[in-house]
Amino acid sequence: MSKQNPRKQTASKQAASKQATGGKNPGTRPGTGSAGAGGGRIPAPAAAPAAAPAAPAPEADGAAAKEFSRRRLLGTVGAAGAAGLVVGGAGGAAGVSAAQDDAPKALSTLGSTKVPFRPARAGHQAGITTPLQAKGHLVAFDLAPGSDRKAAAALLRRWSRTAEELMAGRAPDADTGVALDAGPSSLTVTFGFGHSFFGRTGLTKRRPLELDPLPDFSADALDPKNSNGDLWIQIGADDALVAFHALRALQKDAAGRARLRWQMNGFNRTPGATAHPMTTRNLMGQIDGTNNPKPSDQDFDERIFVGRDADQAWMRGGSYAVVRRIRMLLDDWEKRSRHDQERVIGRRKDNGAPLTGGSEGTPMRLDANGPDGMPVIPANAHARIAAPGSNQGAAMLRRPFSYHDGFREDGAPDAGLLFICWQADPLRAFTQVQRKLDRGDALSPFLRHEASGLFAVPPAAEPGDYVGRPLLEG
């Protein structure tokens, strides 16, 4: 005896069920998709859902097929409710599945990456050699009127406690819940002291000479309100909500103790956005940071971090951060041909290789001439002038964010670079290089330096301490 067609059996069972329930199908539950709009796999629910109805047999009439589709749609909408509708498109399936499954999920690698507030070895604050994050906030505060050294110590103690909790992926006191369901996402919080901090707290004798104000440069158009400050915080994270959460928590901690002087918000590429890790690009489309010193370099610590023989013991192991808000005149830049842009920089736009050939990491041949007898890398090319070989070996660790703050009255984009560089001595690094750039850099006509700051960034806090305690209580 031949076996009955299983698809006909299914159709018969459907018909019987339909007749018994008056056309309703009480066992229908929406399916659980394997991927949401973002492409991530949605884990299976802890309890298996009831089996979804099988599709009608091919020989079933059109009315039966329409009724099946309608019932399936109505069943899905009923279970998902408004939450499923606002997600829209492919995301709706993910929203339904997530609503049905309350079991905890493992965070992605991106979300679970944690940077220690108190590093086990080097003793430097996080956010200096940490890989660039996707989102950044730079903020400066001035101490409240009447604040003294004791009040500053109380604020740094509170800030350090909050930063440590946030970087560990834990909620601080009076948490806002903004990033309640996220991991630490490579969050870093870095603290620094400005020149004016020492006068306000009666610590002028402990102010390092390296913190003397930067000289004026001819290309500067600095806004004093958006420059300098008593205290500086750099926040970085690979998730925008996590970064904002940290910013908000630290601003709340400052209430009554310090007032916000300025804030700048930046971004970089999200990790994983490229086929393989690579040097970031700026808003001019250029690879930016090729010649950065590397931690593997023999003299890296000597160039970037304050040595053990420094006059101010509290800064030993720390670093100095120069912060510049540099607007890029993108309309003017984008009118130039790619060939002209590459000659301004001295490197190829597609892969960052020097115009003398090779790949991004190939050393520039500054003595190479073309068939016309002229230097292949022009004499005023940015990469040539900024190179350590052109500045008696001066080098700094650049760790910037891009920014875009809308458009100006003339319609030009208010966008550019939040330039941050780290060095053991700003006079021998940033100042020396910037003076040379100021005298004839081909890139200068396309840039406007609109804000500036210099901050002493002490080493990381010891266990049980807060950042800056040796300065404030030493």
KEFI-538108 format. One line per field, with one value per residue (C-alpha): chain; z, y, x; residue in one letter; residue number from 0. Coordinates in steps of 0.001 Angstrom, whole numbers, padded with zeros to 6 digits. Layout:
<vexdos>
kette [A / ...]
w [Z / ...]
v [Y / ...]
u [X / ...]
rest [A / ...]
nr [NUM / ...]
</vexdos>
This chain:
<vexdos>
kette [A / A / A / A / A / A / A / A / A / A / A / A / A / A / A / A / A / A / A / A / A / A / A / A / A / A / A / A / A / A / A / A / A / A / A / A / A / A / A / A / A / A / A / A / A / A / A / A / A / A / A / A / A / A / A / A / A / A / A / A / A / A / A / A / A / A / A / A / A / A / A / A / A / A / A / A / A / A / A / A / A / A / A / A / A / A / A / A / A / A / A / A / A / A / A / A / A / A / A / A / A / A / A / A / A / A / A / A / A / A / A / A / A / A / A / A / A / A / A / A / A / A / A / A / A / A / A / A / A / A / A / A / A / A / A / A / A / A / A / A / A / A / A / A / A / A / A / A / A / A / A / A / A / A / A / A / A / A / A / A / A / A / A / A / A / A / A / A / A / A / A / A / A / A / A / A / A / A / A / A / A / A / A / A / A / A / A / A / A / A / A / A / A / A / A / A / A / A / A / A / A / A / A / A / A / A / A / A / A / A / A / A / A / A / A / A / A / A / A / A / A / A / A / A / A / A / A / A / A / A / A / A / A / A / A / A / A / A / A / A / A / A / A / A / A / A / A / A / A / A / A / A / A / A / A / A / A / A / A / A / A / A / A / A / A / A / A / A / A / A / A / A / A / A / A / A / A / A / A / A / A / A / A / A / A / A / A / A / A / A / A / A / A / A / A / A / A / A / A / A / A / A / A / A / A / A / A / A / A / A / A / A / A / A / A / A / A / A / A / A / A / A / A / A / A / A / A / A / A / A / A / A / A / A / A / A / A / A / A / A / A / A / A / A / A / A / A / A / A / A / A / A / A / A / A / A / A / A / A / A / A / A / A / A / A / A / A / A / A / A / A / A / A / A / A / A / A / A / A / A / A / A / A / A / A / A / A / A / A / A / A / A / A / A / A / A / A / A / A / A / A / A / A / A / A / A / A / A / A / A / A / A / A / A / A / A / A / A / A / A / A / A / A / A / A / A / A / A / A / A / A / A / A / A / A / A / A / A / A / A / A / A / A / A / A / A / A / A / A / A / A / A / A / A / A / A / A / A / A / A / A / A / A / A / A / A / A / A / A / A / A / A / A / A]
w [000000 / -001039 / 001576 / 001497 / 000359 / 003596 / 002219 / 001648 / 005198 / 006458 / 004432 / 005833 / 009400 / 008788 / 007459 / 010463 / 012892 / 011102 / 011251 / 014954 / 015912 / 013686 / 011332 / 014155 / 014822 / 018556 / 018291 / 015986 / 017353 / 015399 / 014280 / 015638 / 012913 / 012844 / 012071 / 012668 / 010591 / 011713 / 010539 / 014033 / 014926 / 017321 / 019924 / 020212 / 023062 / 026265 / 025698 / 022246 / 020647 / 019449 / 015893 / 013253 / 010776 / 007611 / 004316 / 002279 / -000250 / -003817 / -004869 / -002231 / -003730 / -003714 / -000976 / 001437 / 000714 / 001296 / 004541 / 005744 / 004955 / 006658 / 009798 / 009978 / 009596 / 012199 / 014594 / 014254 / 014717 / 017693 / 019476 / 018525 / 019285 / 018659 / 019538 / 016551 / 014208 / 015028 / 014263 / 010658 / 007838 / 008667 / 012137 / 013054 / 013255 / 015549 / 017748 / 018133 / 018971 / 021527 / 023158 / 023589 / 025047 / 028369 / 028810 / 029099 / 025967 / 025570 / 024522 / 021219 / 021260 / 020511 / 023535 / 025998 / 025435 / 028700 / 029301 / 032930 / 034799 / 036807 / 034357 / 035801 / 034338 / 032597 / 035053 / 032338 / 032153 / 029615 / 026430 / 025419 / 023819 / 023698 / 020085 / 018636 / 019523 / 017355 / 019550 / 021664 / 023927 / 025033 / 027897 / 029993 / 033368 / 035535 / 039286 / 040985 / 042568 / 046018 / 045376 / 046954 / 046887 / 049194 / 046974 / 043885 / 045610 / 046472 / 042833 / 041468 / 044021 / 042917 / 039210 / 039582 / 041350 / 038655 / 035810 / 037301 / 037610 / 034078 / 032457 / 034204 / 032734 / 036047 / 036790 / 039041 / 041827 / 040692 / 037294 / 034470 / 032780 / 029372 / 028723 / 031009 / 028552 / 027051 / 027950 / 028512 / 024739 / 025193 / 027296 / 028497 / 030693 / 030884 / 033260 / 032917 / 034584 / 032804 / 033564 / 035447 / 037794 / 039811 / 040557 / 041662 / 044089 / 045459 / 043768 / 041487 / 042880 / 041644 / 038132 / 035583 / 033203 / 030333 / 031029 / 030077 / 027484 / 023855 / 021646 / 019135 / 015566 / 012485 / 011444 / 014832 / 015084 / 018620 / 020591 / 024251 / 025482 / 023789 / 024819 / 027904 / 031248 / 034791 / 034232 / 031096 / 030435 / 027339 / 026894 / 024228 / 023506 / 020614 / 021330 / 021232 / 024098 / 026324 / 025616 / 026324 / 029479 / 030812 / 029843 / 031625 / 034770 / 035049 / 034398 / 037204 / 039532 / 038835 / 039871 / 042442 / 042236 / 038688 / 035714 / 032114 / 030096 / 026690 / 025094 / 021749 / 020279 / 017779 / 015943 / 014074 / 012028 / 013889 / 014490 / 011948 / 009297 / 007106 / 005808 / 008043 / 010717 / 009180 / 009991 / 010264 / 007614 / 008301 / 006673 / 003815 / 002891 / 003791 / 005899 / 009107 / 011590 / 009396 / 010959 / 014546 / 017049 / 017955 / 021470 / 020083 / 019259 / 021553 / 022386 / 022552 / 026321 / 026219 / 023582 / 024931 / 028718 / 031388 / 032682 / 036200 / 036500 / 036025 / 038464 / 039432 / 040855 / 040567 / 036736 / 036354 / 034052 / 032857 / 029531 / 028084 / 025797 / 023225 / 022046 / 018928 / 017190 / 013539 / 011027 / 007545 / 004611 / 002834 / 000032 / -001018 / -000557 / -002599 / -005555 / -005924 / -008116 / -006489 / -007993 / -006349 / -003026 / -003016 / -003686 / -000819 / 001562 / -000005 / 000077 / -002103 / -001128 / -001727 / 000454 / 002232 / 000505 / 000036 / -003468 / -003768 / -003876 / -001759 / 000782 / 003729 / 005957 / 003394 / 004531 / 002508 / 000233 / 000834 / -001478 / -004516 / -007588 / -010621 / -014345 / -014145 / -011407 / -008803 / -005543 / -005964 / -002555 / -002821 / -000483 / 001203 / 001374 / 004786 / 005290 / 004527 / 006873 / 009750 / 009493 / 012485 / 010067 / 009244 / 012916 / 014634 / 015564 / 017217 / 017399 / 019097 / 019323 / 017375 / 018529 / 016964 / 016409 / 013476 / 014152 / 012296 / 013972 / 011162 / 008712 / 008908 / 007727 / 004328 / 003921 / 004411 / 006646 / 010183 / 010258 / 010791 / 013304 / 017079 / 017073 / 020208 / 020522 / 023387 / 024265 / 027137 / 026388 / 024244 / 023563 / 021937 / 020122 / 019154 / 019358 / 017343 / 014566 / 014495 / 014174 / 011059 / 009631 / 010347 / 008081 / 004842 / 005018 / 001774 / 003870 / 006014 / 003572 / 004008 / 007835 / 010616 / 014202 / 016232 / 019769 / 021754 / 025096 / 026880 / 029799 / 032190 / 032366 / 035431 / 035601 / 036450 / 039999 / 042294 / 043865 / 046383 / 045137 / 042738 / 039732 / 040838 / 044530 / 044655 / 043382 / 045582 / 048781 / 048307]
v [000000 / 003339 / 006045 / 009105 / 012356 / 014067 / 017521 / 016278 / 014930 / 018347 / 020002 / 017509 / 018218 / 021953 / 021563 / 019461 / 021950 / 024809 / 023121 / 022323 / 025892 / 027836 / 028893 / 030042 / 028648 / 029010 / 027266 / 029839 / 031806 / 034081 / 032517 / 033425 / 034795 / 033814 / 037320 / 040868 / 043968 / 044192 / 040682 / 039299 / 035887 / 035952 / 033176 / 030593 / 031134 / 029177 / 027460 / 026113 / 027810 / 025864 / 024628 / 027152 / 025965 / 024365 / 026134 / 025061 / 022277 / 023426 / 021990 / 024016 / 026789 / 030462 / 031359 / 028914 / 030342 / 033921 / 032898 / 031253 / 034348 / 036620 / 034474 / 034296 / 038087 / 038785 / 036324 / 037997 / 041503 / 040460 / 038986 / 041739 / 044665 / 048228 / 047391 / 045072 / 047679 / 050540 / 048456 / 048005 / 045878 / 043068 / 044511 / 043558 / 039878 / 040665 / 042810 / 040001 / 037410 / 039655 / 040384 / 036651 / 035807 / 037315 / 035053 / 036939 / 037082 / 037164 / 040565 / 040897 / 041292 / 044978 / 045510 / 043341 / 044810 / 046317 / 048732 / 048776 / 052063 / 050998 / 049227 / 046294 / 047311 / 050546 / 052908 / 055303 / 056458 / 054747 / 056655 / 057389 / 054174 / 052627 / 051938 / 054710 / 054412 / 055224 / 058005 / 060671 / 063600 / 066225 / 068467 / 071140 / 072439 / 075414 / 074979 / 076691 / 080098 / 079695 / 076140 / 075202 / 072298 / 070240 / 070752 / 069798 / 066618 / 065688 / 066146 / 064058 / 061354 / 061217 / 061348 / 058533 / 056321 / 056953 / 056377 / 053100 / 051815 / 052859 / 051419 / 048121 / 048062 / 048746 / 051447 / 054304 / 055886 / 057626 / 055975 / 057404 / 054007 / 055370 / 052450 / 049935 / 047033 / 047707 / 046470 / 048736 / 048962 / 049931 / 052960 / 055097 / 058199 / 060305 / 063253 / 066230 / 069549 / 072899 / 075772 / 077744 / 074848 / 075396 / 079052 / 078307 / 075615 / 077308 / 074800 / 077101 / 075791 / 072329 / 073432 / 071896 / 074168 / 071976 / 073359 / 076918 / 078292 / 077399 / 080209 / 081999 / 080704 / 082740 / 080351 / 080601 / 082054 / 080833 / 081331 / 081824 / 080513 / 077161 / 076914 / 075800 / 075225 / 074104 / 070444 / 068331 / 064993 / 062821 / 060164 / 057470 / 054420 / 052207 / 052880 / 056364 / 055716 / 054357 / 057465 / 059813 / 057854 / 058469 / 062140 / 062621 / 060821 / 062924 / 066159 / 065272 / 064564 / 068060 / 069839 / 072517 / 071727 / 072772 / 074319 / 073251 / 075513 / 073810 / 070518 / 068983 / 065790 / 063611 / 060314 / 057811 / 054750 / 051959 / 048954 / 046263 / 048733 / 047852 / 044477 / 044622 / 046993 / 050114 / 053657 / 055967 / 058528 / 062159 / 064169 / 065168 / 061504 / 061171 / 058366 / 060156 / 058867 / 056859 / 058116 / 057762 / 056442 / 052817 / 051320 / 048769 / 051555 / 051531 / 055235 / 055313 / 055861 / 058489 / 060491 / 060106 / 059756 / 061883 / 060302 / 059335 / 062274 / 064913 / 067832 / 067328 / 063807 / 063638 / 063791 / 060939 / 058394 / 060929 / 062740 / 066136 / 066460 / 069218 / 069628 / 071671 / 072112 / 072434 / 073314 / 071963 / 074161 / 071203 / 073173 / 074579 / 071254 / 069264 / 071627 / 070457 / 067457 / 064250 / 064781 / 068216 / 066897 / 064174 / 066708 / 068888 / 065924 / 064081 / 060734 / 058798 / 059146 / 055524 / 053718 / 056380 / 055401 / 058156 / 059616 / 058015 / 054582 / 051518 / 051047 / 053106 / 051942 / 052551 / 055307 / 058510 / 059141 / 062856 / 063098 / 061535 / 063751 / 063272 / 063446 / 067234 / 067402 / 068526 / 066635 / 063876 / 064865 / 068669 / 070823 / 072180 / 068870 / 068339 / 064873 / 066173 / 069151 / 067197 / 064220 / 063604 / 063698 / 067295 / 068278 / 066951 / 063762 / 065504 / 063170 / 063021 / 060407 / 061705 / 060318 / 062488 / 062421 / 063963 / 066328 / 067800 / 070563 / 071365 / 074229 / 077825 / 080859 / 080705 / 077074 / 075646 / 072562 / 073237 / 070104 / 069043 / 067459 / 067349 / 067052 / 065421 / 064619 / 063163 / 063844 / 063999 / 067653 / 069860 / 072396 / 069743 / 067980 / 069803 / 073333 / 072505 / 070779 / 073364 / 076235 / 074625 / 073887 / 077478 / 078736 / 076972 / 073909 / 073426 / 072169 / 075316 / 077284 / 074583 / 074647 / 076991 / 076406 / 077634 / 076294 / 075108 / 073611 / 072097 / 069711 / 067787 / 064215 / 062421 / 058655 / 056286 / 056077 / 053484 / 050908 / 052677 / 056129 / 058666 / 060379 / 063284 / 062393 / 062755 / 066329 / 067295 / 065536 / 065067]
u [000000 / 001478 / 002079 / -000120 / 001521 / 002696 / 001812 / -001798 / -001795 / -000804 / -003546 / -006104 / -004994 / -005267 / -008778 / -009810 / -008299 / -009978 / -013363 / -012997 / -012021 / -014344 / -011544 / -009189 / -005748 / -005011 / -001659 / -000039 / 002954 / 005242 / 008490 / 011910 / 014150 / 017800 / 019037 / 017872 / 018383 / 021968 / 022770 / 023433 / 022076 / 019134 / 019555 / 016769 / 014267 / 014648 / 011295 / 010544 / 007520 / 004522 / 004883 / 003865 / 001229 / 002520 / 001994 / -001051 / -000520 / 000060 / -003296 / -005188 / -007259 / -006212 / -008703 / -007084 / -003616 / -004841 / -006546 / -003318 / -001241 / -003751 / -003898 / -000116 / 000170 / -002513 / -000937 / 002460 / 001097 / -000938 / 002052 / 004463 / 002160 / 003278 / 006884 / 007153 / 005674 / 007996 / 011065 / 009929 / 011253 / 013616 / 014131 / 010554 / 011448 / 014342 / 012106 / 009546 / 012168 / 013830 / 010476 / 009801 / 013176 / 014192 / 017223 / 020536 / 022668 / 026424 / 027743 / 029525 / 033306 / 032839 / 030606 / 032500 / 035975 / 037180 / 040071 / 041281 / 041133 / 044181 / 046511 / 048402 / 051765 / 052703 / 050991 / 049805 / 046202 / 043978 / 043152 / 046746 / 047963 / 044478 / 043383 / 041227 / 037553 / 034544 / 033145 / 034803 / 033951 / 036453 / 035369 / 037052 / 035876 / 036729 / 036587 / 033665 / 034425 / 035883 / 037075 / 040359 / 042769 / 040559 / 037506 / 039534 / 040696 / 037114 / 036066 / 038967 / 038231 / 034595 / 035463 / 037985 / 035452 / 032838 / 035304 / 036478 / 032919 / 031979 / 035111 / 034424 / 030919 / 029225 / 026655 / 027861 / 025829 / 022603 / 022900 / 020773 / 020307 / 021332 / 023690 / 021986 / 022100 / 025554 / 028996 / 032011 / 032678 / 036361 / 035397 / 038296 / 038246 / 041416 / 041966 / 044310 / 045169 / 045410 / 047804 / 045126 / 044337 / 047491 / 046802 / 043236 / 044371 / 047507 / 049791 / 051782 / 055082 / 054122 / 053215 / 055615 / 057526 / 056265 / 052787 / 053767 / 051305 / 051863 / 053230 / 051044 / 051083 / 050230 / 047449 / 045691 / 042196 / 041572 / 038373 / 039380 / 036018 / 036688 / 040328 / 042279 / 040515 / 041340 / 040481 / 040223 / 038542 / 038889 / 036184 / 036367 / 034201 / 033149 / 029463 / 027936 / 025503 / 028262 / 030363 / 027438 / 026581 / 030095 / 029945 / 026632 / 027776 / 030943 / 029042 / 026636 / 029544 / 030892 / 027692 / 028486 / 032201 / 033127 / 031358 / 031636 / 033921 / 033681 / 032738 / 033718 / 032283 / 034109 / 034029 / 036157 / 035454 / 033686 / 035953 / 035112 / 033924 / 036913 / 038035 / 041104 / 042453 / 043958 / 045032 / 042037 / 041074 / 040249 / 037448 / 039739 / 039838 / 043507 / 044965 / 045979 / 048552 / 050915 / 054140 / 052951 / 055501 / 054773 / 054865 / 057323 / 059813 / 062826 / 062446 / 058619 / 058355 / 061087 / 059185 / 055644 / 055871 / 057538 / 060749 / 061682 / 064064 / 061340 / 061433 / 057788 / 057620 / 053824 / 054090 / 056590 / 054992 / 052423 / 052180 / 051230 / 048217 / 047906 / 044311 / 043446 / 040106 / 041116 / 038419 / 038983 / 037970 / 036454 / 034774 / 038162 / 039924 / 037427 / 037826 / 041414 / 042180 / 043297 / 046746 / 047008 / 045732 / 048373 / 051124 / 049859 / 050090 / 053035 / 051237 / 048821 / 045200 / 044166 / 046699 / 048766 / 052009 / 054601 / 054765 / 058191 / 056529 / 055867 / 053091 / 051847 / 054684 / 057436 / 059830 / 059660 / 062624 / 062956 / 065961 / 064229 / 063850 / 061637 / 062563 / 062183 / 064799 / 062251 / 061607 / 059016 / 057659 / 057327 / 059397 / 056252 / 054339 / 052748 / 054250 / 057763 / 057587 / 056007 / 058374 / 060693 / 063637 / 062744 / 062398 / 065521 / 063697 / 060728 / 057737 / 054351 / 051625 / 048604 / 045264 / 042524 / 038775 / 036937 / 034038 / 031055 / 029026 / 026603 / 027074 / 028161 / 026209 / 027912 / 026809 / 030301 / 030524 / 031724 / 033848 / 037417 / 039741 / 039857 / 043620 / 045038 / 048721 / 050734 / 054362 / 056813 / 057641 / 055353 / 058115 / 060307 / 057474 / 054260 / 055655 / 058771 / 056784 / 053984 / 056440 / 057868 / 054411 / 053454 / 056238 / 055298 / 053052 / 051084 / 048150 / 047855 / 045621 / 042966 / 042968 / 041860 / 043035 / 040043 / 040634 / 043619 / 044561 / 047532 / 047060 / 049276 / 047992 / 049389 / 049925 / 047092 / 045836 / 047374 / 045012 / 042784 / 043863 / 042415 / 043976 / 046183 / 046389 / 050212 / 049765 / 046828 / 047871 / 051627]
rest [M / S / K / Q / N / P / R / K / Q / T / A / S / K / Q / A / A / S / K / Q / A / T / G / G / K / N / P / G / T / R / P / G / T / G / S / A / G / A / G / G / G / R / I / P / A / P / A / A / A / P / A / A / A / P / A / A / P / A / P / E / A / D / G / A / A / A / K / E / F / S / R / R / R / L / L / G / T / V / G / A / A / G / A / A / G / L / V / V / G / G / A / G / G / A / A / G / V / S / A / A / Q / D / D / A / P / K / A / L / S / T / L / G / S / T / K / V / P / F / R / P / A / R / A / G / H / Q / A / G / I / T / T / P / L / Q / A / K / G / H / L / V / A / F / D / L / A / P / G / S / D / R / K / A / A / A / A / L / L / R / R / W / S / R / T / A / E / E / L / M / A / G / R / A / P / D / A / D / T / G / V / A / L / D / A / G / P / S / S / L / T / V / T / F / G / F / G / H / S / F / F / G / R / T / G / L / T / K / R / R / P / L / E / L / D / P / L / P / D / F / S / A / D / A / L / D / P / K / N / S / N / G / D / L / W / I / Q / I / G / A / D / D / A / L / V / A / F / H / A / L / R / A / L / Q / K / D / A / A / G / R / A / R / L / R / W / Q / M / N / G / F / N / R / T / P / G / A / T / A / H / P / M / T / T / R / N / L / M / G / Q / I / D / G / T / N / N / P / K / P / S / D / Q / D / F / D / E / R / I / F / V / G / R / D / A / D / Q / A / W / M / R / G / G / S / Y / A / V / V / R / R / I / R / M / L / L / D / D / W / E / K / R / S / R / H / D / Q / E / R / V / I / G / R / R / K / D / N / G / A / P / L / T / G / G / S / E / G / T / P / M / R / L / D / A / N / G / P / D / G / M / P / V / I / P / A / N / A / H / A / R / I / A / A / P / G / S / N / Q / G / A / A / M / L / R / R / P / F / S / Y / H / D / G / F / R / E / D / G / A / P / D / A / G / L / L / F / I / C / W / Q / A / D / P / L / R / A / F / T / Q / V / Q / R / K / L / D / R / G / D / A / L / S / P / F / L / R / H / E / A / S / G / L / F / A / V / P / P / A / A / E / P / G / D / Y / V / G / R / P / L / L / E / G]
nr [0 / 1 / 2 / 3 / 4 / 5 / 6 / 7 / 8 / 9 / 10 / 11 / 12 / 13 / 14 / 15 / 16 / 17 / 18 / 19 / 20 / 21 / 22 / 23 / 24 / 25 / 26 / 27 / 28 / 29 / 30 / 31 / 32 / 33 / 34 / 35 / 36 / 37 / 38 / 39 / 40 / 41 / 42 / 43 / 44 / 45 / 46 / 47 / 48 / 49 / 50 / 51 / 52 / 53 / 54 / 55 / 56 / 57 / 58 / 59 / 60 / 61 / 62 / 63 / 64 / 65 / 66 / 67 / 68 / 69 / 70 / 71 / 72 / 73 / 74 / 75 / 76 / 77 / 78 / 79 / 80 / 81 / 82 / 83 / 84 / 85 / 86 / 87 / 88 / 89 / 90 / 91 / 92 / 93 / 94 / 95 / 96 / 97 / 98 / 99 / 100 / 101 / 102 / 103 / 104 / 105 / 106 / 107 / 108 / 109 / 110 / 111 / 112 / 113 / 114 / 115 / 116 / 117 / 118 / 119 / 120 / 121 / 122 / 123 / 124 / 125 / 126 / 127 / 128 / 129 / 130 / 131 / 132 / 133 / 134 / 135 / 136 / 137 / 138 / 139 / 140 / 141 / 142 / 143 / 144 / 145 / 146 / 147 / 148 / 149 / 150 / 151 / 152 / 153 / 154 / 155 / 156 / 157 / 158 / 159 / 160 / 161 / 162 / 163 / 164 / 165 / 166 / 167 / 168 / 169 / 170 / 171 / 172 / 173 / 174 / 175 / 176 / 177 / 178 / 179 / 180 / 181 / 182 / 183 / 184 / 185 / 186 / 187 / 188 / 189 / 190 / 191 / 192 / 193 / 194 / 195 / 196 / 197 / 198 / 199 / 200 / 201 / 202 / 203 / 204 / 205 / 206 / 207 / 208 / 209 / 210 / 211 / 212 / 213 / 214 / 215 / 216 / 217 / 218 / 219 / 220 / 221 / 222 / 223 / 224 / 225 / 226 / 227 / 228 / 229 / 230 / 231 / 232 / 233 / 234 / 235 / 236 / 237 / 238 / 239 / 240 / 241 / 242 / 243 / 244 / 245 / 246 / 247 / 248 / 249 / 250 / 251 / 252 / 253 / 254 / 255 / 256 / 257 / 258 / 259 / 260 / 261 / 262 / 263 / 264 / 265 / 266 / 267 / 268 / 269 / 270 / 271 / 272 / 273 / 274 / 275 / 276 / 277 / 278 / 279 / 280 / 281 / 282 / 283 / 284 / 285 / 286 / 287 / 288 / 289 / 290 / 291 / 292 / 293 / 294 / 295 / 296 / 297 / 298 / 299 / 300 / 301 / 302 / 303 / 304 / 305 / 306 / 307 / 308 / 309 / 310 / 311 / 312 / 313 / 314 / 315 / 316 / 317 / 318 / 319 / 320 / 321 / 322 / 323 / 324 / 325 / 326 / 327 / 328 / 329 / 330 / 331 / 332 / 333 / 334 / 335 / 336 / 337 / 338 / 339 / 340 / 341 / 342 / 343 / 344 / 345 / 346 / 347 / 348 / 349 / 350 / 351 / 352 / 353 / 354 / 355 / 356 / 357 / 358 / 359 / 360 / 361 / 362 / 363 / 364 / 365 / 366 / 367 / 368 / 369 / 370 / 371 / 372 / 373 / 374 / 375 / 376 / 377 / 378 / 379 / 380 / 381 / 382 / 383 / 384 / 385 / 386 / 387 / 388 / 389 / 390 / 391 / 392 / 393 / 394 / 395 / 396 / 397 / 398 / 399 / 400 / 401 / 402 / 403 / 404 / 405 / 406 / 407 / 408 / 409 / 410 / 411 / 412 / 413 / 414 / 415 / 416 / 417 / 418 / 419 / 420 / 421 / 422 / 423 / 424 / 425 / 426 / 427 / 428 / 429 / 430 / 431 / 432 / 433 / 434 / 435 / 436 / 437 / 438 / 439 / 440 / 441 / 442 / 443 / 444 / 445 / 446 / 447 / 448 / 449 / 450 / 451 / 452 / 453 / 454 / 455 / 456 / 457 / 458 / 459 / 460 / 461 / 462 / 463 / 464 / 465 / 466 / 467 / 468 / 469 / 470 / 471 / 472 / 473]
</vexdos>
